[in-house]
Amino acid sequence: EMMDKMEIWLSVSMAAFESKWLLLKAEYWFCVDKFGRALQMYKGSIKSAQDNGNIHELALAHELLGKFYSKRDHLVDNVSSECGIASNECFKKAHAYYTQWGATAVAEKILKDHNLEMDLHAPHLQTRKHPRQTD
């Protein structure tokens, strides 16, 4: 039912709802063990959030993709450590985007929950600004 509503909203404003809709679809596909489809949707959500300058959605999409890799690593036999490396990178990106957005408590919780350390000298991640955004 929620996905149907999101599709209606998507038809009204692609820029505002595409990354949310793709993220919702990703979570659905992950829940029904369709990992390939889920991964496509997570990556699509990240691209949409990046293209539209939605930094909060970019942070959330990276966080959920990190959880996807972490959980998949535990669910699927013979998965190499690539999932662990990928999940850590996703969590680090989520931390950086949450920090840029101003959600520092959420950013710090990600580091704590996943036992990560950030390189304070690493460059900030950037989003593409939406044409209507100004500096």
Number of C-alpha atoms within 10 A of each C-alpha: 5 9 13 10 10 17 14 12 15 17 11 11 10 15 17 15 20 22 28 22 22 23 26 19 19 27 21 16 18 20 11 9 13 13 17 11 15 24 19 16 25 25 18 19 28 25 17 22 27 20 17 23 20 21 25 17 23 26 28 22 29 24 24 19 28 26 20 22 21 18 15 18 18 12 11 9 8 8 12 10 10 11 19 19 13 17 25 22 17 22 26 24 23 29 27 24 27 24 19 17 16 12 15 15 11 14 23 16 12 18 17 11 9 15 9 15 11 11 8 7 6 8 8 12 11 12 16 13 15 14 8 7 9 6 3
